[in-house]
Amino acid sequence: MRRSEGGVALLETLVALAILSGAGLGLVELVSAGLAAERDAQKRERVLAVEARVLTALTLLKREDLDRRLGHHGTGDLNVDVERPEQTLYRIAVAQARSPGVEDLVTVVYRREARRGS
């Protein structure tokens, strides 16, 4: 092998290492982004679980209790809105306090009217 051929082989090796290290860095960034997305998803899942428990508790309330809770209420990190769009329907919405304009969970429950004269 001549001296000039040895220099070319060294240059080819350096280029190959540069390409390989660039691909490795890209792979590391991809894995890092995937792990960050997983952490965010787990955090969001925990928040939704808390909101679901609050919503479930509110849907189990009787008519009188829902009437007492009509309106907008802050409960810790959550905002709860209880509305009565019709006489027998209650709309219950749960949102995070830091983004009150975005309702995460919403449901409508039916509560029959109290009997009169009984």
C-alpha positions in Angstrom: 0.0 0.0 0.0 1.3 3.4 -0.9 1.5 6.3 1.4 -1.2 8.3 -0.3 -3.6 5.3 -0.2 -3.1 5.1 3.6 -4.2 8.7 3.9 -7.3 8.1 1.9 -8.2 5.0 4.1 -7.7 7.2 7.2 -9.9 9.9 5.8 -12.6 7.3 4.8 -12.5 6.0 8.4 -12.9 9.4 9.9 -15.9 10.2 7.6 -17.5 6.8 8.5 -17.0 7.6 12.2 -18.5 11.1 11.8 -21.6 9.6 10.0 -21.9 6.9 12.6 -21.7 9.3 15.5 -24.3 11.6 13.9 -26.7 8.7 13.6 -26.0 7.7 17.2 -26.7 11.3 18.4 -30.0 11.3 16.4 -30.9 8.0 18.0 -30.2 9.3 21.5 -32.3 12.4 20.9 -35.1 10.2 19.6 -35.1 8.0 22.7 -34.9 11.0 24.9 -37.9 12.6 23.3 -39.8 9.3 23.6 -39.1 9.1 27.3 -40.2 12.7 27.8 -43.4 12.0 26.0 -44.0 9.0 28.2 -43.5 11.0 31.3 -45.9 13.7 30.1 -48.5 11.0 29.3 -48.2 9.5 32.7 -48.6 12.9 34.4 -51.6 13.6 32.3 -53.1 10.2 33.1 -52.7 10.9 36.8 -54.4 14.2 36.5 -57.3 12.6 34.5 -57.7 9.9 37.2 -58.1 12.6 39.9 -60.6 14.5 37.7 -62.5 11.2 37.0 -62.8 10.6 40.8 -64.1 14.1 41.4 -66.6 13.8 38.5 -67.8 10.4 39.8 -68.3 11.7 43.3 -70.4 14.6 41.9 -72.5 12.4 39.7 -73.5 10.4 42.8 -75.0 13.4 44.5 -78.7 13.8 45.0 -80.7 16.6 43.5 -80.6 18.8 46.6 -76.8 18.4 46.9 -76.3 19.3 43.2 -78.6 22.4 43.7 -76.3 23.6 46.5 -73.3 23.2 44.2 -74.6 25.1 41.2 -72.0 27.5 39.8 -68.3 27.6 39.5 -66.1 26.2 42.3 -62.4 25.7 42.7 -61.4 22.5 44.5 -57.6 22.4 44.8 -56.0 22.2 41.4 -59.4 21.7 39.7 -62.3 23.9 38.7 -65.8 22.4 38.8 -68.8 23.8 37.1 -72.3 22.6 37.9 -75.1 23.9 35.8 -78.7 23.1 35.4 -79.7 23.6 31.7 -83.1 22.1 32.3 -85.2 21.3 35.4 -84.1 17.7 35.6 -80.7 17.8 34.0 -77.4 18.8 35.6 -74.2 19.5 33.5 -71.0 18.8 35.5 -67.7 19.8 34.1 -64.2 19.4 35.5 -61.1 21.4 34.4 -57.7 22.1 35.6 -57.2 25.4 37.5 -54.3 26.4 35.3 -56.4 26.1 32.1 -60.0 26.8 33.1 -61.1 27.3 29.5 -60.5 23.7 28.7 -63.0 21.3 30.2 -61.3 17.9 30.5 -64.3 15.9 31.6 -68.0 16.7 31.2 -71.2 14.8 31.9 -74.9 15.3 32.2 -76.9 13.6 34.9 -80.7 13.3 35.3 -82.3 13.9 38.6 -86.1 13.7 38.7 -88.1 16.4 40.3 -89.1 16.1 43.9 -92.7 14.9 44.3 -95.1 17.6 45.4 -97.7 17.0 48.1 -96.2 13.8 49.4 
